[in-house]
Amino acid sequence: MHNRKDKQRILVLGIGNILWGDEGFGVRVVEEFHRRYAVDENVTVLDGGTQGLYLVGFLEHTDCLIVFDAIDYGLPPGQLELLQDDEVPRFTGAKKISLHQTGFQEVLSAADLLGHRPRELALIGCQPLDLENWGGPLTQPVRAQIAPAIEMACKLLAQWDSPAKPRSEPLPASKRLLGNNIDHANYEIRDAADLEPCD
C-alpha cells in the first residue's frame, strides 16, 4: 500500500473569472468536481480564479497537473479539447483569451524558468462563446461541457493511480470551494433569472 510520500502529487486546478461570462468555465468545473468527487490525500483541488503568477508556487509541489480553463482555440463555441504535455503552449507567444488577467501560459513559462514544471500536464479547455458579458453566467454551450470535462479529469486521475471517488451525496454549499453567494446555484442561476424580461 502506498503512503502519501510514495504517490505523485497531483493538482486539479480551475482558473478563470466567474464574473466575466464564459471565462468562468474553469472555476465552475473545478467547483462541480469538488462537489461531486472525493480525492486521495495526494490530490489537491484548487480554485485558482485569476491569481495569475501567484499560482507558480502551487506548481512547485506538483508532479501532475490538470487545468480547466476557457481557451480560444478558434473552434465552435462549447467544443472541448484535451491537450497534454508538450501540446500545451507554455510560452507567452500563445494567444491570450483575455487582457485583464495573466494567462496560464505565463504561469507555465515562469514555472519552467524556475524548474518547477510538472512532469505531466493536461489542459482541459472549452471554446467560449461570450467573454464580454460582465456579470453574466456561462452560456449554454459552455455550461453543457462541465460534466464531460469532469469525466476527462476522472480518466486522467485513474491513469495516474489516484482515482476520484463519487461522493454519496454532493457537498453542501458551506463546504464547497466557493462561498454561498458566488457558487453556481446562488450566483449564475439567480443571475439568469434576474435577467429575464418582466411582464
Stockholm file with secondary structure:
# STOCKHOLM 1.0

chainA/1-199         MHNRKDKQRILVLGIGNILWGDEGFGVRVVEEFHRRYAVDENVTVLDGGTQGLYLVGFLEHTDCLIVFDAIDYGLPPGQLELLQDDEVPRFTGAKKISLHQTGFQEVLSAADLLGHRPRELALIGCQPLDLENWGGPLTQPVRAQIAPAIEMACKLLAQWDSPAKPRSEPLPASKRLLGNNIDHANYEIRDAADLEPCD
#=GR chainA/1-199 SS CCCTTTSCCEEEEEESCTTBGGGGHHHHHHHHHHHHEECCTTEEEEEEETCGGGGHHHHTTCSEEEEEEECCCSSSTTCEEEEEGGGSCCSTTSCCSCSSSCCHHHHHHHHHHHTCCCSEEEEEEECCSCSCCBTCCCCHHHHTTHHHHHHHHHHHHHHTTCCCEECSSCCCGGGSSSCTTTSHHHHHHHHHHHTSCCC
#=GC SS_cons         CCCTTTSCCEEEEEESCTTBGGGGHHHHHHHHHHHHEECCTTEEEEEEETCGGGGHHHHTTCSEEEEEEECCCSSSTTCEEEEEGGGSCCSTTSCCSCSSSCCHHHHHHHHHHHTCCCSEEEEEEECCSCSCCBTCCCCHHHHTTHHHHHHHHHHHHHHTTCCCEECSSCCCGGGSSSCTTTSHHHHHHHHHHHTSCCC
//
